[in-house]
Amino acid sequence: MADPLLARPPVLDTGVALPGDRERTSCPSGVNLAAPLSLADAIDVALCSDPGVMLAWANIKLQSATVGEARAAYLPTLNASVTGMRNDTSYPAFPGSDSHVNGHTSYAALNWRLFDFGERAANRKAANDMLDAALASYDAALQKTLGTTVQAWFDAVTAQGASRARTEASRLAGETLAAAQRREEKGATGRNDTLQAQTAFARARLAAERAAGEADKTMATLVYTLGIAAGTRLLLPEDTPAPTAQGVDDLAAWLDEAKRRHPAIIAAEKQWQATRSRIASVRSQGMPTVDLGVSFYQNGYPNQGLQTARSNTTIIGVTLTIPLFEGFARTYKVREAQAQAEQDEARMQDTERQVLGDVVKAHADAVASLGELDASRTLLDSAQLALTSSRRRYDYGVADILEVLNAQSALADAQQERVRSESDWRSARLRLRAAAGVLGRQRLAGIDGS
């Protein structure tokens, strides 16, 4: 009897599968936070702790109960009551005529609406549309959490990589300072080279400290996004495979995909359809109805005295109810429902506009990051060769310290740009799928080296 009218959707028992996934989403029994946190594990943690996802899941249960209520309106209702009573009747002038009767009265009634002008049908359709909207809203909440987690995870990975690059640049600046000091001791260079190397080393250390602080900030943001205890120390993968440059489909194709499949757009459309059905429901409430009533009374009627003789009374009737005048309230209730439908239509259009705008931005980011991928690789290779050449020339005394320091700075910038471009490309193509509403865990396989 938990769900006699079969209003509960199967997803409440089986779970929901993300687009492209074969397996349903489920909360892991535990994630080892002492090991490097992969993107897939981060998403599992976030999906199971995000309040927005929990709220959307509870809303599915709420709307499924509403569907059950709408279906129950087609069934008869049955009520029964039994009342124990004692009647004491006294005649002060004739004490011998006093009477005392103990007994009970029972009552049963069956009521069944046989006909209306579409109120129940409209309510049922509205409830079904709202359930579909709740299901789509849950999918939209998953996609939003996916996109937020992907962004936070890659921001943390990028900041961590930038911190390592700045630390490496600081190490190289220290080696250059040591080389300058050795050359000064031998008299090969003047004090000015050593001072410039010291300045470059101090600047590199300052940049490394700032990069470490930025890494800590993005890590704190990731911890907050995952919904775990503040201050939790997380490890992120350091060595990830070089990303593969893949073509990005045409923007028009992504926009069409988002229009057809994005759950937020589907949810807004179903919400609009539900409010349109409510217009018919409100209008039909002012129309006639036909109800069947069957009542059975034993030993009297409710809220009346007990009969002295046993009796059974059965009443069967068909009631035609015709609303004649409601003070024009029905007119304004219909207008209210129509205005609500107009609001939901505008909200649907606004949702579609926002979703498509996010797709346009994500597509532009993906195209830009794809172009930056090869350029950053070329820049890094060139900077590494330039530094090697400058340091060799400086050791042989054919280059000054400024050339070495400039090459070091260029290499540090190139390393940062490479880390950022790799992370931006991985993040952008996943965020593009999340913006279009088609991101699943299957798409994460190998993206973080796991």
ChimeraX attribute file (.defattr): number of C-alpha atoms within 10 A of each C-alpha:
attribute: neighborCount
match mode: 1-to-1
recipient: residues
	/A:1	5
	/A:2	6
	/A:3	10
	/A:4	9
	/A:5	13
	/A:6	13
	/A:7	19
	/A:8	20
	/A:9	15
	/A:10	10
	/A:11	13
	/A:12	14
	/A:13	8
	/A:14	11
	/A:15	12
	/A:16	18
	/A:17	16
	/A:18	19
	/A:19	17
	/A:20	12
	/A:21	14
	/A:22	11
	/A:23	12
	/A:24	12
	/A:25	18
	/A:26	14
	/A:27	12
	/A:28	10
	/A:29	5
	/A:30	9
	/A:31	13
	/A:32	9
	/A:33	15
	/A:34	10
	/A:35	11
	/A:36	14
	/A:37	18
	/A:38	19
	/A:39	23
	/A:40	21
	/A:41	17
	/A:42	21
	/A:43	23
	/A:44	20
	/A:45	21
	/A:46	25
	/A:47	25
	/A:48	16
	/A:49	16
	/A:50	16
	/A:51	13
	/A:52	15
	/A:53	22
	/A:54	15
	/A:55	13
	/A:56	20
	/A:57	19
	/A:58	15
	/A:59	19
	/A:60	24
	/A:61	18
	/A:62	15
	/A:63	23
	/A:64	25
	/A:65	17
	/A:66	20
	/A:67	24
	/A:68	19
	/A:69	16
	/A:70	21
	/A:71	19
	/A:72	15
	/A:73	16
	/A:74	15
	/A:75	11
	/A:76	14
	/A:77	13
	/A:78	13
	/A:79	10
	/A:80	12
	/A:81	11
	/A:82	12
	/A:83	12
	/A:84	10
	/A:85	13
	/A:86	12
	/A:87	14
	/A:88	11
	/A:89	11
	/A:90	13
	/A:91	10
	/A:92	9
	/A:93	7
	/A:94	8
	/A:95	9
	/A:96	9
	/A:97	10
	/A:98	11
	/A:99	12
	/A:100	10
	/A:101	14
	/A:102	12
	/A:103	14
	/A:104	17
	/A:105	23
	/A:106	17
	/A:107	20
	/A:108	15
	/A:109	17
	/A:110	15
	/A:111	17
	/A:112	17
	/A:113	18
	/A:114	14
	/A:115	15
	/A:116	17
	/A:117	17
	/A:118	16
	/A:119	22
	/A:120	21
	/A:121	18
	/A:122	22
	/A:123	25
	/A:124	25
	/A:125	21
	/A:126	27
	/A:127	26
	/A:128	22
	/A:129	23
	/A:130	28
	/A:131	28
	/A:132	22
	/A:133	27
	/A:134	28
	/A:135	26
	/A:136	24
	/A:137	25
	/A:138	25
	/A:139	26
	/A:140	24
	/A:141	23
	/A:142	28
	/A:143	28
	/A:144	21
	/A:145	21
	/A:146	27
	/A:147	23
	/A:148	18
	/A:149	26
	/A:150	24
	/A:151	20
	/A:152	23
	/A:153	27
	/A:154	24
	/A:155	23
	/A:156	24
	/A:157	23
	/A:158	24
	/A:159	25
	/A:160	25
	/A:161	24
	/A:162	25
	/A:163	23
	/A:164	20
	/A:165	23
	/A:166	26
	/A:167	21
	/A:168	18
	/A:169	24
	/A:170	25
	/A:171	15
	/A:172	19
	/A:173	25
	/A:174	19
	/A:175	14
	/A:176	23
	/A:177	23
	/A:178	15
	/A:179	17
	/A:180	26
	/A:181	21
	/A:182	14
	/A:183	19
	/A:184	16
	/A:185	12
	/A:186	10
	/A:187	10
	/A:188	12
	/A:189	17
	/A:190	14
	/A:191	13
	/A:192	12
	/A:193	18
	/A:194	21
	/A:195	14
	/A:196	16
	/A:197	24
	/A:198	19
	/A:199	14
	/A:200	22
	/A:201	22
	/A:202	15
	/A:203	14
	/A:204	24
	/A:205	20
	/A:206	15
	/A:207	17
	/A:208	21
	/A:209	16
	/A:210	14
	/A:211	21
	/A:212	20
	/A:213	15
	/A:214	19
	/A:215	22
	/A:216	17
	/A:217	15
	/A:218	21
	/A:219	25
	/A:220	19
	/A:221	18
	/A:222	25
	/A:223	23
	/A:224	16
	/A:225	21
	/A:226	23
	/A:227	16
	/A:228	13
	/A:229	9
	/A:230	11
	/A:231	10
	/A:232	12
	/A:233	12
	/A:234	15
	/A:235	15
	/A:236	19
	/A:237	16
	/A:238	13
	/A:239	9
	/A:240	12
	/A:241	12
	/A:242	11
	/A:243	16
	/A:244	12
	/A:245	14
	/A:246	9
	/A:247	10
	/A:248	14
	/A:249	10
	/A:250	10
	/A:251	15
	/A:252	10
	/A:253	10
	/A:254	20
	/A:255	21
	/A:256	13
	/A:257	17
	/A:258	24
	/A:259	19
	/A:260	13
	/A:261	16
	/A:262	25
	/A:263	26
	/A:264	28
	/A:265	28
	/A:266	25
	/A:267	25
	/A:268	25
	/A:269	23
	/A:270	23
	/A:271	25
	/A:272	25
	/A:273	20
	/A:274	25
	/A:275	27
	/A:276	22
	/A:277	23
	/A:278	24
	/A:279	23
	/A:280	21
	/A:281	23
	/A:282	22
	/A:283	18
	/A:284	19
	/A:285	16
	/A:286	19
	/A:287	15
	/A:288	14
	/A:289	18
	/A:290	16
	/A:291	16
	/A:292	16
	/A:293	18
	/A:294	15
	/A:295	17
	/A:296	16
	/A:297	19
	/A:298	19
	/A:299	20
	/A:300	20
	/A:301	15
	/A:302	15
	/A:303	8
	/A:304	9
	/A:305	14
	/A:306	23
	/A:307	17
	/A:308	14
	/A:309	8
	/A:310	12
	/A:311	11
	/A:312	12
	/A:313	12
	/A:314	12
	/A:315	10
	/A:316	12
	/A:317	11
	/A:318	14
	/A:319	13
	/A:320	12
	/A:321	12
	/A:322	11
	/A:323	11
	/A:324	9
	/A:325	9
	/A:326	9
	/A:327	7
	/A:328	8
	/A:329	11
	/A:330	16
	/A:331	13
	/A:332	10
	/A:333	14
	/A:334	18
	/A:335	15
	/A:336	14
	/A:337	20
	/A:338	19
	/A:339	15
	/A:340	17
	/A:341	21
	/A:342	15
	/A:343	14
	/A:344	21
	/A:345	19
	/A:346	14
	/A:347	17
	/A:348	21
	/A:349	15
	/A:350	14
	/A:351	18
	/A:352	20
	/A:353	14
	/A:354	15
	/A:355	21
	/A:356	22
	/A:357	14
	/A:358	18
	/A:359	24
	/A:360	19
	/A:361	14
	/A:362	23
	/A:363	25
	/A:364	16
	/A:365	19
	/A:366	23
	/A:367	18
	/A:368	15
	/A:369	23
	/A:370	23
	/A:371	14
	/A:372	19
	/A:373	22
	/A:374	14
	/A:375	14
	/A:376	20
	/A:377	18
	/A:378	13
	/A:379	17
	/A:380	20
	/A:381	13
	/A:382	14
	/A:383	21
	/A:384	18
	/A:385	12
	/A:386	19
	/A:387	20
	/A:388	14
	/A:389	16
	/A:390	23
	/A:391	22
	/A:392	14
	/A:393	16
	/A:394	20
	/A:395	15
	/A:396	9
	/A:397	13
	/A:398	10
	/A:399	15
	/A:400	15
	/A:401	22
	/A:402	15
	/A:403	17
	/A:404	23
	/A:405	22
	/A:406	15
	/A:407	21
	/A:408	26
	/A:409	21
	/A:410	20
	/A:411	25
	/A:412	24
	/A:413	19
	/A:414	22
	/A:415	26
	/A:416	21
	/A:417	22
	/A:418	25
	/A:419	22
	/A:420	22
	/A:421	24
	/A:422	26
	/A:423	25
	/A:424	23
	/A:425	25
	/A:426	21
	/A:427	23
	/A:428	26
	/A:429	23
	/A:430	24
	/A:431	29
	/A:432	24
	/A:433	23
	/A:434	26
	/A:435	29
	/A:436	28
	/A:437	29
	/A:438	22
	/A:439	24
	/A:440	21
	/A:441	20
	/A:442	14
	/A:443	16
	/A:444	18
	/A:445	12
	/A:446	14
	/A:447	18
	/A:448	22
	/A:449	15
	/A:450	15
